[in-house]
Amino acid sequence: MHDHVETDGGSRYVGLRATVEAQQWETGVPDVSMLQLDVKFEAPIADHRWYVVASGDYGVVQGLPLSLYCHLAAGQPSAGGGVACPGGDLSQEMEFEFGRELGFHGGSNTITSSIVDLDGYDRRDVTVVSGLVPDPDPDTGEVAVTIQLPIATPAKATVSGKEFVRYGAIGFSDWEWGASVPLAQGCTLEPPVKTADVVLMSTCVPLERVIVTSTAFDTGLDVGARAVEYSSPDVVSDDRVTWIVDGSFPGGQALLNDPFAEGQETQRSFVAGLLISLGVSFLVLLIEEWLGSPRRKGASLGGE
């Protein structure tokens, strides 16, 4: 998201546009993965501020080493209990704020209700990362920022050599939400704002959506000898779990098949079935032998 722009006459501002490249990998810290976002802005506004609202599937893990929050920089504790990332030659200045919340604007300058039922948003666990839109790169002319989000490693399900993975949405694909649950503390926008999407409650700042024109998402999943048997949306190739889509990433899922593991499973099932069959046959022979033994016959004659 980005700072709200109040247009003449209060007409709806279309928002900044950007492309997003996302990469994910495991950090080496148990159950923690890194989601790196490379955001390239189109026609940025000077002295404008960008915001990443991380929640739901991409909720940021707290209490980690500060180096995990800052890209190519040494993190420092911030005054608000978050993490401050200093700027440098290869990194941008930004700040992580934990435990934040979005408020519903709805045309009223007095904000009293929380945003709820927004896809991918969990109001109970929200981290907001923000910083100034940087100056254009002197060599490429690009206006880009890199954000690292340490998140919980996504769960995987494996059955008979097949592995199912799922990833959440990145960006806004469906801008519909509910407004309920009174805020612990409301605020009033000064000066008044006619149009805005949401309000960041920690600072009472109105925000607009960033319009994502395309997204490339590399999950970093090691496919190895396996192949992608099914995916939604379609991956770029059967040997990589990577998506490239127009607009925001709507979320994705993929099924990976290991033909060797599947063959081994079939072989194990065959051997197990053969052993069970032999065991049953052996048991039947024992019963027949027992029923046909002389002792059994004698017992039967004596009983008559």
C-alpha positions in Angstrom: 0.0 0.0 0.0 1.1 3.7 -0.1 0.2 7.1 1.3 -3.3 8.4 0.4 -3.5 11.0 -2.3 -6.3 13.5 -2.1 -7.4 14.5 -5.6 -9.2 17.7 -6.6 -12.9 17.2 -6.1 -12.4 14.0 -4.1 -12.3 11.7 -7.1 -10.9 8.2 -6.6 -7.1 8.0 -7.0 -6.1 5.0 -9.1 -3.0 4.2 -6.9 0.6 3.6 -7.6 1.5 0.8 -9.9 4.3 -1.7 -9.4 5.6 -5.1 -10.4 6.5 -7.7 -7.7 9.1 -10.4 -7.7 8.8 -12.8 -4.8 11.2 -15.5 -3.7 10.9 -17.9 -0.7 13.5 -20.1 0.9 14.2 -21.8 4.3 16.4 -19.8 6.6 18.1 -22.5 8.6 16.1 -21.4 11.7 13.7 -24.2 12.5 10.2 -23.6 11.0 11.1 -20.2 9.6 11.3 -19.3 5.9 12.1 -16.0 4.2 9.8 -14.3 1.8 11.7 -11.6 -0.2 9.7 -9.1 -2.1 11.3 -7.0 -4.8 8.9 -4.2 -5.7 9.5 -2.0 -8.7 7.4 1.2 -8.8 6.0 2.8 -11.9 5.8 6.7 -11.9 6.4 7.0 -8.2 5.5 10.2 -6.2 8.4 12.1 -4.5 8.5 11.8 -0.7 5.8 9.2 -0.8 5.8 6.3 1.7 5.1 2.6 0.9 3.6 0.0 3.3 3.6 -3.8 3.3 0.8 -5.3 5.4 2.0 -8.8 6.3 -0.7 -11.1 7.8 -2.4 -14.4 7.4 -0.3 -16.9 5.4 2.6 -14.4 5.5 2.4 -13.3 9.1 5.9 -12.2 10.3 7.5 -14.3 13.1 8.6 -12.1 16.0 11.6 -12.5 18.4 14.1 -13.7 15.7 17.7 -12.4 15.3 17.4 -8.8 14.0 19.5 -9.7 11.0 16.6 -11.7 9.6 14.4 -8.7 9.2 16.7 -6.4 7.3 18.0 -6.9 3.8 21.8 -6.4 3.7 21.7 -4.2 6.9 22.0 -4.6 10.6 18.6 -4.3 12.3 18.1 -2.3 15.5 15.2 -2.3 18.0 12.9 0.6 17.3 11.2 2.9 19.8 7.8 1.3 19.2 9.0 -2.2 19.9 9.6 -3.2 16.3 12.7 -3.4 14.2 14.4 -0.5 12.4 16.5 -1.3 9.3 19.0 1.5 8.4 19.6 2.5 4.9 22.8 1.9 3.0 24.4 1.7 -0.4 22.6 -1.6 -1.1 19.6 -1.4 1.2 16.7 1.0 2.0 15.7 2.4 5.3 12.5 0.8 6.6 10.8 -0.2 9.9 8.9 -3.2 11.1 5.9 -2.5 13.3 4.2 -5.5 15.0 0.7 -5.8 16.3 -0.9 -3.1 14.0 -4.4 -2.9 12.7 -6.3 -1.5 9.7 -9.3 0.7 10.3 -12.4 1.2 8.0 -12.7 4.6 6.3 -16.1 4.3 4.6 -16.3 8.0 3.9 -16.2 9.0 7.6 -13.2 10.8 9.0 -13.9 9.3 12.5 -12.4 5.8 12.4 -14.0 3.4 14.9 -14.3 0.0 13.1 -11.7 -2.7 12.2 -11.3 -4.2 8.8 -12.3 -7.8 8.8 -13.0 -10.6 6.2 -10.4 -9.3 3.9 -8.7 -12.2 2.0 -5.4 -13.0 3.5 -5.8 -10.6 6.4 -5.9 -11.7 10.0 -6.5 -8.7 12.3 -5.1 -10.6 15.3 -1.6 -10.8 13.8 -0.5 -7.9 11.6 3.0 -6.6 10.9 3.4 -3.4 8.9 6.7 -2.7 7.1 7.1 0.8 5.7 9.7 3.2 4.2 10.1 6.0 1.7 9.8 5.3 -2.0 13.6 5.5 -3.0 15.2 7.7 -5.6 15.7 6.1 -9.1 18.8 3.9 -9.5 21.4 6.0 -11.2 22.4 3.2 -13.5 19.0 1.6 -14.4 16.6 4.4 -13.6 14.4 1.9 -11.7 12.7 2.8 -8.5 12.8 -0.4 -6.5 12.7 -1.6 -2.9 13.5 -5.0 -1.4 11.7 -6.3 1.7 12.5 -9.4 3.7 9.7 -11.1 5.7 10.7 -14.0 8.0 7.5 -16.1 8.1 6.5 -19.5 9.3 7.5 -22.3 6.9 4.4 -23.4 5.0 3.0 -26.8 5.9 3.4 -29.7 3.4 1.4 -32.8 3.0 3.0 -36.0 1.6 1.2 -39.2 0.7 2.6 -42.1 -1.4 5.4 -40.1 -2.8 3.2 -37.1 -3.7 3.7 -33.8 -2.0 1.0 -31.1 -1.9 2.0 -27.5 -1.2 -0.1 -24.3 -1.0 0.8 -20.6 -0.9 -1.2 -17.5 0.0 -2.0 -14.5 -2.1 0.4 -11.6 -2.6 -1.2 -8.2 -3.3 -4.9 -7.4 -3.7 -6.9 -9.6 -6.1 -10.3 -9.1 -4.5 -10.9 -5.8 -2.7 -13.9 -6.7 -0.6 -14.0 -6.8 3.1 -16.3 -6.4 6.1 -16.1 -3.7 8.8 -16.9 -4.6 12.3 -15.3 -5.2 15.7 -14.9 -1.9 17.4 -11.3 -0.6 17.6 -9.7 -0.4 21.0 -9.0 3.2 20.2 -10.4 5.1 17.3 -9.0 8.3 15.6 -10.1 11.3 13.5 -8.4 12.1 10.2 -6.9 15.6 10.1 -7.3 17.1 7.6 -10.5 15.4 6.5 -10.2 12.9 3.7 -12.9 12.3 1.2 -11.7 9.0 -0.3 -9.3 6.4 1.1 -9.1 2.6 1.2 -8.1 2.0 4.8 -6.5 3.7 7.7 -3.3 2.5 9.5 -4.5 2.9 13.1 -1.1 3.2 14.8 -0.6 6.6 13.2 -4.1 7.4 11.8 -2.7 7.6 8.3 -5.0 6.9 5.3 -3.7 4.4 2.8 -4.3 3.4 -0.9 -3.7 0.2 -2.7 -0.6 -0.4 -4.8 -1.9 -1.7 -8.2 0.3 -4.8 -8.9 0.6 -5.2 -12.7 2.5 -8.5 -12.6 3.9 -11.0 -10.1 6.7 -13.6 -10.3 6.7 -16.0 -7.4 9.6 -18.5 -7.0 8.8 -20.8 -4.1 12.3 -22.1 -3.8 11.0 -25.6 -3.5 13.5 -28.3 -4.5 11.7 -30.4 -7.1 14.7 -32.7 -7.7 13.7 -35.9 -9.6 10.0 -35.1 -9.0 7.7 -33.4 -11.5 4.8 -31.0 -11.0 1.7 -33.1 -11.7 -0.9 -30.4 -11.0 -0.8 -26.7 -10.3 -3.1 -23.7 -10.1 -2.3 -21.4 -11.6 0.0 -23.0 -14.2 3.7 -23.1 -13.2 6.3 -21.9 -15.7 7.6 -25.5 -16.1 7.0 -29.0 -14.7 10.4 -29.0 -12.9 10.0 -25.7 -11.0 7.3 -24.4 -8.6 7.4 -20.9 -10.0 4.5 -18.8 -11.1 4.4 -15.7 -13.3 1.0 -14.0 -13.5 -0.5 -10.8 -14.7 -1.7 -8.6 -11.7 -1.5 -9.7 -8.1 -0.7 -13.3 -7.2 -4.0 -14.9 -6.3 -2.5 -17.7 -4.3 -1.3 -21.1 -5.7 -1.1 -24.8 -5.0 0.8 -27.6 -6.6 1.1 -31.4 -6.5 4.5 -32.9 -6.9 4.9 -36.5 -7.9 8.0 -38.7 -7.3 7.8 -41.6 -9.7 10.6 -43.5 -7.9 8.8 -43.2 -4.5 5.6 -44.2 -6.1 7.2 -47.3 -7.7 8.8 -48.2 -4.3 5.4 -47.8 -2.7 3.8 -50.1 -5.3 6.6 -52.6 -4.8 6.2 -52.5 -1.0 2.4 -53.0 -1.5 3.0 -56.0 -3.7 5.5 -57.6 -1.3 3.2 -56.9 1.6 0.2 -58.5 -0.3 2.4 -61.5 -1.2 3.4 -62.0 2.4 -0.2 -61.8 3.6 -1.2 -64.3 0.9 1.5 -66.7 1.8 0.6 -66.3 5.5 -3.0 -67.1 4.9 -2.1 -70.1 2.7 0.2 -71.4 5.5 -2.5 -70.9 8.1 -5.1 -72.8 5.9 -2.6 -75.7 5.5 -2.1 -75.8 9.3 -5.9 -75.9 9.9 -6.3 -78.7 7.3 -3.5 -80.7 8.9 -5.0 -80.2 12.3 -8.4 -81.3 11.2 -7.1 -84.4 9.4 -4.7 -85.6 12.2 -5.2 -89.1 13.7 -5.7 -87.7 17.1 -8.6 -85.6 15.9 -10.2 -88.7 14.2 -9.8 -90.7 17.3 -11.4 -88.1 19.4 -14.3 -88.0 17.0 -14.8 -91.8 17.2 -14.6 -91.8 20.9 -17.2 -89.1 21.1 -19.7 -91.2 19.2 
